[in-house]
Amino acid sequence: TALRKLVALTPSSPEAWYDLAATQAILNQTNESLQSLTRAVELSGQRLAADPAQRDLRQDAATNRSFTFLQSLPEFRQLVAPR
């Protein structure tokens, strides 16, 4: 609930979406987690385009243990694939 409120208050924060996605993944909320992670990766990509020194959440998600349950899904593998 707290992370949903954080996303509502800061919808342009990649970290807020990323943390929500990680929590949803841990709770086995697969579809919700993939949607939140997609938004986090999009926002992170936009931020990286402006400032390459920022954290790359796409790369981080590929190795984050919170997403272990999703790693076998083609949607997840496509989302975290290097660009």
C-alpha positions in Angstrom: 0.0 0.0 0.0 2.8 2.4 0.9 4.6 1.8 -2.4 1.4 2.3 -4.4 0.9 5.7 -2.6 4.5 6.6 -3.4 4.0 5.8 -7.1 0.9 8.0 -7.0 2.8 10.8 -5.4 5.9 10.5 -7.6 4.8 8.9 -10.9 8.0 10.0 -12.7 10.3 8.2 -10.2 11.9 5.1 -11.7 12.9 3.9 -8.2 9.4 4.1 -6.9 8.1 1.9 -9.7 11.1 -0.4 -9.4 10.5 -0.9 -5.7 6.8 -1.6 -6.3 7.7 -4.1 -9.0 10.1 -5.9 -6.7 7.5 -6.1 -4.0 4.9 -7.4 -6.4 7.3 -10.0 -7.7 8.0 -11.2 -4.1 4.2 -11.5 -3.6 3.9 -13.5 -6.9 1.8 -10.7 -8.5 3.4 -11.5 -11.9 1.3 -9.3 -14.2 1.4 -6.3 -11.9 5.1 -6.7 -11.3 5.9 -6.8 -15.0 3.7 -3.7 -15.6 5.5 -1.8 -12.8 8.9 -3.0 -13.9 8.2 -1.9 -17.5 7.3 1.6 -16.3 10.5 1.7 -14.1 12.7 0.6 -17.0 11.1 3.2 -19.3 11.6 6.0 -16.9 15.1 4.8 -16.1 15.9 4.8 -19.8 14.7 8.3 -20.2 16.8 9.4 -17.3 19.9 7.6 -18.6 19.5 9.4 -22.0 19.8 12.7 -20.2 22.4 11.5 -17.7 24.4 8.3 -18.5 25.9 8.3 -14.9 22.5 7.4 -13.4 21.6 3.9 -12.2 20.4 1.6 -15.0 17.3 -0.2 -13.6 17.1 -2.6 -16.6 20.6 -3.9 -15.8 19.8 -4.0 -12.1 16.6 -6.0 -12.6 18.4 -8.7 -14.5 20.4 -9.7 -11.4 18.0 -8.6 -8.6 17.0 -11.6 -6.5 13.5 -10.1 -5.9 12.8 -10.9 -9.6 13.9 -14.6 -9.4 10.4 -15.8 -9.8 10.0 -13.8 -13.1 13.4 -14.7 -14.6 12.0 -17.7 -16.5 9.3 -15.6 -18.2 9.9 -14.4 -21.8 8.4 -11.0 -21.0 10.9 -10.5 -18.3 13.9 -11.6 -20.3 12.9 -9.3 -23.2 12.4 -6.4 -20.7 15.9 -6.8 -19.2 17.7 -7.7 -22.4 20.7 -5.4 -23.1 20.0 -2.7 -25.6 
